[in-house]
Amino acid sequence: MKIINSITFILSFALICFSLLSFADVVSLRGHNPLDEEAKIPTLKRWQHDREPIARNYLQQPPIIPHKIHRYTIDRRSNKCLTCHSWRSYKESGATKISLTHFRDRDGNELSSVAPRRYFCTQCHVPQVEAPPLIENQFTPVDSLTQE
């Protein structure tokens, strides 16, 4: 049993060392700045103007917010998003109605108000800025979501 534990330890140690070596080339989006030095200030990006809903790229993707949300308050007492997106007011505001999935708790029970785990909208939904991708990629949307 001691031999197996020793072999397991040696293999684990070797794996950790190998993984540290293989990540030596990785550069963060912050660049090559040491943590104790000041990084250059990123340029501010423009929020996209209000527009039609943005197409989704993959199944189960939370919809992207197609408007500015600067100074929207979302705390335990109020949620600015619900002013327009609630079932009560979405028609008047012309906003997308909040999904029925947001009214189920983690056990699948139907609730009469937004579930606590879905109340803080910006945990999943984000607005877009006009900016190039942070890194180049070959991403293509899921075929079933592309318009033909």
Secondary structure, 3 states (H helix, E strand, C coil): CHHHHHHHHHHHHHHHHHHHHHCCCCCECCECCCCCCCCCCCCCCEECCCCCCCCCCCCCCCCCECCCCCCCCECCCCECHHHHHCCCCHHHHCCCCCCHHHHECCCCCECCCCCHHHCCHHHCCCECEECCCCCCCCCCCCHHHCCC
